[in-house]
C-alpha cells in the first residue's frame, strides 16, 4: 500500500508479523495512523500498513550535504537515547547492540555503487536505522540517480517508531537529492521470513526475494539448539551456534549474483569447529574485498560494554573469472582513530589448502613475515606422531567422584588453575575447584598414566599476554600412578601415553613463543584455543623440538625473552627469516 504524507513524499512501509507474540502491535505503532488488514495479501497474512510520522524535515532550508549531516546527527542522538533506555534483559535476549555513527559511516563506504539503475538494499536487523541512514547519505551524495529500494527488518516492535522516523528522514533526503527511494519495514523474525523466501515469491508479485546489497549489524547471542533459528537454517544447510552467523548466512542466500555484503560481527567465526559449516558456506559463495579490525575490544561499541573482538568486512559474490583477487586489510584502535592499511591476495587470508577455511588477518608486514615463516615449518602435529585432545573430565558430569580433599583412592585432577610458570603447581590453592577424582570403574576411562604431557589452556583471560598458554606436566608433579585432566585443558600425548621430556619441553616452549602468539592471533579472534586450532598449527621438526627442549631446561626457569631467543636459534625457518 502506498501513502502520501503532508510533505507530498511517497512512502511505502509494510509491517509484517512472523510468528512473534506482540500484544497490541498497532497501538505500539500509533493506533490513529495504523490499520490492520485481515486475511491474505500477496501470499502473506496479517500485514499492517501505516503512514510514517512526518517528524523533522531534514530537507527544509538545507543543501543536500547539510541535510545528510543533520539526518545522521539526529539518528545518532536517537541511538544513544534508545541504548540508554533499553532494558538490559531484553537487550541480552535479542542480542541488541546498535551501530554508532562513525562505524555506520565506515561500513556504508565499503560497497561499490552502480552508476545507475536499481539498487535493492537489505538491512536485516535495523535497530533505529543507523546503517540505512549512513548508506542513504552516501548514495544521495555519490549516486543520486540510483533507484533505491530499501527493506529493513526489526523484531523488536518497540523500536519501530524510531526506525520509522529514520526511514522518513531518509526519504526526505533522497527526494531533495532527486533520488527515488522506496522503503519497506518488516516487523518480525528475519530468519523465519528469509527461510520461507529463499527461491520463492514473497512480495505481492515482485519476483524472488533478492538483494544487491546487504548492510548489517546482526544480533549477537547463542542459537537455541531446538529453536526456530536452527530450523530456519536447514533451508540452506548451514549449522551455526550464534545468531550473527545465522543472519549473515541467510543474507547471503538472498543476494543476487552480483550481490555485496557490508557487516560488522564478532571475529569468532574466523576459526574453530563451531563455525566450520558457516565458513564453508560463506567462502563457497563469497570473497572478501575489505577487512577492518578494531584492536580495542571496547571502542567500537563504546558505552554498550561489548568486549568481543569485532571485525568489519566487505564481501561480494564469487564470479567464475575470479582467480586470486586483492583484499584491503586495515586496523585501528577504534572508529575515530587512524587506520593502517595493506593490500594482500585473498589466498593469504584464506589458504587454498586449508579445509577448515580459517581466516588469517595479518595486521602489518611484520605479522605477514611471521605468518610466512610459520607456514614454512615442515610439520603438523600428526607428522610428529603426537595427538592432542581435550581433557577427559567434564566436572559437572563426574561431580559425584570429585573431591576437594585427598582421600584413599582419589588421584590428582589437573585444572587450568594449576598451570604456573610453564609447569604445574598441584594441588595448589584452588579453593573453588576439586583437585582430586576418585579412581573407580566409573572413572577409569577418564584417567591417563602418570607421565610427561604438554597441557594448554582452552580459555585464556583477556589480561593474559599470550593467547596460547602451555605447560609441561611431569611425573614429579604428583605422587600417583594415574592422573586426570579437566575438560578446559588440551592435552598433548602419544596414543594416551606420555611424551619424551625433551620433546615436551620443546613443544611447550614453541607454543609459548611470541612467534606462535602472533600467528595464532592472526586467525583467532577470541580467547578460546581448541584442539582443532592446535592440530592445524605448523610445528618445527621433531629434532628441532628436541634441541629446543634440551637447551631450555626446566620451563619454570625460562622467561619470555629466553624462550623467544632459543626458538629463533633452534628453528631453521625462523633462522632463515632472521638472516
Phi, psi and omega in degrees: 000136181254135178236156174233127182268186186295343179275357183077021181259127181280133178232147175225098180245132175238121176261121186236126177268134178232091174049045176237131181287116180223090178297129173054054180299318184298328177293320180296335183259013180087099186302325184291334183260359190240151173219140180263128177262120181273153175091192185271134176229111179060031179088357179240139184256162174056057181258137182243120175258143177213146174279127182293151176291146183290313177062213182278137175269106184286340184275338191297116174073015183234154167284170184298314182298316180294320179295321178296316178297322180293317177302312182295323178298313182294317179298320179293320177299319179293323178300313180297316180297315180296316181301320180292332186265346185294141175290129185295328179293315178295321180298317178295319182295322182266349182068040188270123170218109188280152189276120176296156186303313183298321179291317181299317180294321177297315180296320180294340180279349188283316186290153169279136180257141177291155179289330181198183178090198185262138176237116181261117188246139176238130171238096193278357175212074201284334185061238177263006174093019183300317183292316178299317180298317180296321179292317179297319179300322178290316184297317182293337178277319188258325185222062183293347180278354180292141172270105192261126179237111187248132173239125179237148178241145171208125182275340182265103185295340179292341179272347188299320177301320178292316179297322178298319179296321178297316179295324175299314178298322178297318180295318178298318179295317180298318181297318180297325182276356181081020180260123178281126184223132168243152182223141179232124177251120180249119179268115180157187183279113181301319184295318179294317178298314184293322181298326178275349185264337184300115178076010180242187183241082187279338187256118170357064174074017185269001180094183185299152179282091178231148184229151178271333185212131172244127174239128193205144166235084189290159178294151182239107171193167182290149176273130177292129184303321182256016187274173181294329181299315181294321178295322179298323183288345177298336181293339178240008174060051178234135176249126177224163179250350182228146187297329183296319179291326177297317179297315181296316181298316182289326177296321177300320180297337182264000182282144172286175188296335178252021189290158180229156174229138167237121188217151168241126183217167166299158182272001188296339181289347189287347178204175174090158185288335185293335181249016181301312180299319180296314182297319180296319178293314183300307186279350170286340184237339190232159171228139174291145168243332183212138175226133176225133181240130171270118184289331175279132180284345188246346189281328184299320178240053181303132180096346181254005177057040177266117183250006174291146172283123187257154176225139172251132178225147169247130183219158178224163177298143175295149175238157182295337183269358181295132175247287177210076186294161179277150178230134176269121177252132177224153178222148173207162180291318180208180184299329185262005183264156177295143183253144169266144189226143171215152180249129184225158173289150180302329182292343174281337182271313176239107186292135184296333182262014182259107181293340180279343180057042175297149181256116181259124179240098179273113190291329183213180183293327178295317177296322179297321178295319176299315180301316180296321180294315181294318180294340178278355180294150191278347193233151160248169189299327180292330178292336179272003183061030179243148177241158174226133182220157173287151177305146190277343186267112170265106196300323182289338177277335181252022189307320184292343182258358183271147182224142176269345180231151179293147175205166181301127179090354178269142182236164184297140173239119186262124176252165174305328180294347178276350180284126181217120172055038178085000178228198183240130175246091182240139003279351178063211182226054178274086187294333185260000180234137176287138182254009178224153173224137182288128176276116182206182181301321184291335183251003185303321182287351182267354189257151174238152175295142179294120182200194180266123179229159168252129180241143182230134177296134175282334180229132175242151178282157180297338183279340181290138187283343178243145177284325178255123179239110184244154178212155176262124172262127180236162181303333181285351181283341182219167177240067183206152180281341179227160182213157177235145178242133183286158190293346179271015173241145166262138186238124173270130184208175175240098180052043178083006178238177187280172177261165170291143184303319181292317177300318181298315180294320178294321179295316179296320179297317178301313181295329181272003184283156177295327178301312180294321179300314180293321180292316181296321180296339179291335180238350184254110185261015179214187187259019180254133176242111181268163175301326177300317178301317183287329179291325184268357178291135174290148181228153171295167176295159182303319180297323179289321176297319179298313180297321179295316180294321179294317181291330185288320187075215182287126182302326183297340182267000185255125174268177185298321181297318180293316179301311183296322180295315180292321178299317181293333180275321189273341184257116188303314184300326179283327174297317181296321179295317180296323180291000000 
